[in-house]
Amino acid sequence: MTMVTVWYDSQCPLCRREIALMQRLDRRGRIAFVDLATATSCPIDRSAMLARLHATEGGRLYAGAAAFAAMWRQIPLLRPLGLAARNRHVLAVLEWSYTRFLRLRPRLQAIARRFEEKRL
């Protein structure tokens, strides 16, 4: 099975939670998680990588829902969804959903930050 590399924004509380969950689920160690805050190199412009999730699988760079699908394919529990996303219609629905999420992301980040502050 191909190793996947996922670049994520550790400054985003939503991203941190998502990646923490994926790290717990990645019991086989098939995903390399790269924090963009400390990454020494990026395959494309850093600001573009911060705007959407990016992953490489088999030497190919994916963004958005396709990047999530590449990551899911490495996790047994999520693998069926990742495989289903190879269908262009399924991927289109996932990408549509991800694009809508990105519109809400700044507000959700603010809520998550306030929640984190209260917990500290």
Secondary structure, 3 states (H helix, E strand, C coil): CCCEEEEECCCCHHHHHHHHHHHHHCCCCCEEEEECCCCCCCCCCHHHHHHCCEEEECCEEEECHHHHHHHHCCCCCCHHHHHHCCCHHHHHHHHHHHHHHHHHHHHHHHHHHHHHHHHC
